[in-house]
Amino acid sequence: MHIEFRHLRTIKAIHETGGLARAADTLGITQSALSHQIKGIEDQAGVELFVRRSKPLKLSAAGQRMLAAAERILPEVAALEAEFTGLVRGSAGRMHLAIECHACFEWLFPVLEGFRKAWPDVDVDIRPGLAFDALPALRKEEVDLVVSSDPEDLPGITFLPLFDYEPVFVAATKHPLAQKPFVEAEDFRNETLITYPVERSRLDVFSQLLTPAKVTPKEVRQVELTAVILLLVASNRGVAVLPDWVVRQTAYGSDYVTRPLTESGLTRRLYAAVREEDADLPYVAHLVRSARQQAVRLQRAVPAA
């Protein structure tokens, strides 16, 4: 067989779009040319890659194997291309980050360690974005990337999606609310809520749930470290709301449980905000890609009990 990168891109595009016409538009070729390409691949392989007469078009077992190869190989090729581009354009630069997500420091440190090794000539610094207005600082070129869950329509700034997460309710296994399948805003009214030491407007539990419902907890206790928050929750000293990946990553003990916020749950998205002219810089693309990969590893971690 003679498999080319374009064949892998074809399989991936058809899988993602669900049809030949949309895939052809995505790839910038005619539907006829795409059909001939598929037939050529199948003739070489001796197997059908798609389940015929299925809508949307579905991959066969052989097609799934080829898709898996495409999803593994194409990102590596893209990363290699970006690194080679960096050799041409220069690998030196500056990457000063601001983080508006208090829980993101521990998640980002492994990413920065790998980035430091890959781009030794890029000056890396990190600042807590909660201590100043990070996005205006980004526009003024005081920082180069802002990790935020609150995208804004700002001229010259682009928000690159990193990953989606779910803010979840955390309580001791013996807490009455732990017996509920989900919790709502009203459930917090008589509770001690343990949070990170940041403004309420920057906490998902307030911005997405409590403030719209005009509910105020009996007490709000601020704690710096995630492990301490979970320790207090497990001791039934209060309840908390944390990103699902934070609970997975920390996994402190088994004396607490997580529950969705509202019956349908809440979903939030984390972004990397950068200046538009910097978005295609090789080292910026590398950092964003590494951050996404780290997020996938965290999402796949075994959840706490």
Summary of the structure (lengths in Angstrom):
residues: 305
radius of gyration: 23.2
end to end distance: 47.7
largest distance: 68.8
contacts: 941
relative contact order: 0.14
helix: 48%
strand: 21%
